[in-house]
Amino acid sequence: MSSNELSGAGNCCEDVHESPDHATDDSQETSSDVSCKEQISSISHGRVNVVVLGDIGHSPRMTYHSLSLAKEGYSVNLFGYSNSKPQEELLSHPNINIIALKQTPKQLNKLPMLLRFVMRVLWQALTLWVSLLAAKRPKTLLLQNPPCVPALPVCWLYCLLFRVRLILDWHNYG
């Protein structure tokens, strides 16, 4: 896998939903949106896994990417937590399958902070890995980053083992 494939969308995907210029008009496409679509559409239409290691209902960026891909004819598996209800359009779209990741067990909150952190990362890595394996294999995996740990290593390994193209959506540099 080349460094271009590994970096994928890299810096091309700016946050359209947080920009004041685009807050009210979702029909406008910026050059960064077109660039992300071009990278994914360089592969024939098929299945795309979209991974956000956060709440899907509070991830407008990944919701937008998923809807855009689905409208272009891709089958989309959207992985993330289901803490809040996603947009109705996302729930009702026939090309989108939402795969809810299992929440970290509350029993981990009783552990000391360092151990709780390690166990939480291991839990997230395991549940993401199992969920990716259980879903139909895609041609492309679009990963929102950050958070980097454990999503990036898990998705990178999955893509390496199953020859899936990895595209990173770097939505900030924190």
C-alpha positions in Angstrom: 0.0 0.0 0.0 1.5 3.3 -1.1 1.8 6.3 1.2 -0.8 8.1 -1.0 -3.3 5.4 -0.4 -2.6 5.3 3.3 -3.0 9.0 3.7 -6.1 8.9 1.5 -8.3 12.0 1.6 -5.8 13.4 4.1 -6.2 17.1 4.3 -8.6 17.5 1.4 -11.7 17.0 3.6 -12.5 20.3 5.3 -15.4 20.5 7.7 -18.2 21.8 5.6 -20.7 21.7 8.4 -18.8 23.9 10.8 -17.9 26.5 8.3 -20.1 29.6 8.5 -20.1 29.9 4.7 -21.8 26.5 4.3 -23.9 26.3 7.5 -27.2 26.8 5.7 -26.6 25.5 2.2 -25.7 21.8 2.1 -26.3 21.7 -1.7 -23.0 23.6 -2.3 -20.0 21.5 -2.9 -16.5 22.8 -2.0 -13.4 21.7 -3.9 -12.5 19.5 -0.9 -15.9 17.6 -1.2 -15.2 17.0 -4.8 -11.7 15.8 -4.1 -12.9 13.3 -1.5 -15.5 12.0 -3.9 -12.9 11.7 -6.7 -10.6 9.6 -4.5 -13.4 7.2 -3.6 -15.0 7.1 -7.1 -11.6 6.2 -8.6 -12.7 2.8 -7.5 -15.8 1.3 -9.3 -19.1 1.6 -7.4 -19.3 -0.9 -4.6 -19.3 -1.0 -0.8 -17.6 1.6 1.4 -17.2 1.3 5.2 -17.3 4.6 7.0 -15.9 4.5 10.5 -16.4 7.1 13.2 -15.3 6.2 16.7 -17.9 8.5 18.2 -21.6 9.1 18.2 -23.1 8.9 14.7 -25.9 11.4 15.6 -23.2 14.0 16.6 -21.0 13.4 13.5 -22.4 15.6 10.8 -19.2 15.2 8.7 -19.4 11.5 8.5 -23.2 11.6 8.0 -22.6 14.0 5.1 -20.0 11.7 3.6 -22.2 8.6 4.0 -25.2 10.3 2.4 -23.1 11.6 -0.5 -21.6 8.2 -1.2 -25.0 6.5 -0.9 -26.6 9.1 -3.3 -23.7 8.2 -5.8 -24.8 4.6 -5.7 -22.4 3.1 -3.2 -23.5 0.7 -0.5 -22.4 2.2 2.8 -21.7 0.6 6.1 -21.6 3.3 8.8 -19.8 2.2 12.0 -20.1 4.2 15.2 -21.9 4.6 18.5 -25.6 5.1 18.7 -25.9 7.5 21.7 -28.3 9.8 19.9 -30.6 9.4 17.0 -29.0 10.1 13.5 -30.8 12.2 10.9 -33.9 10.6 9.4 -32.4 10.7 5.9 -29.5 8.6 7.1 -31.8 6.0 8.8 -34.2 5.7 5.9 -31.6 5.6 3.0 -31.7 2.2 1.3 -27.9 2.2 0.6 -26.9 2.9 4.2 -26.5 0.3 6.8 -25.7 1.6 10.3 -23.6 -0.7 12.4 -23.7 0.4 16.1 -20.6 -0.4 18.0 -21.0 -1.7 21.5 -20.5 0.8 24.3 -17.7 0.4 26.8 -19.0 -1.6 29.8 -19.8 0.7 32.8 -18.0 -1.6 35.1 -14.7 -0.2 33.7 -15.5 3.1 35.5 -14.7 1.4 38.8 -11.1 0.8 37.7 -8.1 3.1 38.4 -7.8 5.8 35.6 -4.8 4.3 33.8 -6.2 0.8 33.8 -9.6 2.1 32.8 -8.0 3.9 29.8 -6.1 0.8 28.7 -9.2 -1.4 29.0 -11.3 1.1 27.2 -8.9 1.2 24.2 -8.8 -2.6 24.2 -12.6 -2.8 24.3 -13.0 -0.3 21.5 -10.3 -2.1 19.3 -11.9 -5.5 19.8 -15.5 -4.3 19.1 -14.4 -2.3 16.0 -12.4 -5.3 14.7 -15.3 -7.8 15.3 -17.8 -5.4 13.7 -15.5 -4.9 10.6 -15.1 -8.6 10.2 -18.8 -9.3 10.6 -19.8 -6.8 7.9 -19.5 -7.4 4.1 -16.0 -6.5 2.9 -15.8 -3.1 1.2 -13.5 -1.8 -1.5 -12.8 1.3 0.5 -12.8 2.3 4.2 -13.2 5.9 5.1 -12.0 6.7 8.6 -12.6 9.9 10.6 -9.4 10.8 12.4 -9.1 11.8 15.3 -9.5 9.9 17.5 -6.5 8.0 16.3 -6.4 5.3 19.0 -7.5 2.6 18.5 -9.4 3.3 15.2 -6.4 4.0 13.0 -4.3 0.9 13.9 -7.4 -1.4 13.7 -8.6 0.0 10.4 -5.1 0.0 8.9 -4.6 -3.6 9.8 -8.0 -4.6 8.5 -7.2 -2.8 5.2 -3.8 -4.3 5.0 -5.0 -7.9 5.5 -8.1 -7.7 3.3 -6.6 -5.3 0.6 -9.1 -2.6 1.2 -8.3 1.0 0.3 -7.9 3.2 3.4 -8.9 6.9 3.2 -8.4 9.1 6.2 -10.6 12.1 6.9 -8.4 14.4 9.0 -10.9 16.8 10.4 -8.6 18.7 12.7 -4.9 18.7 13.6 -5.3 18.4 17.4 
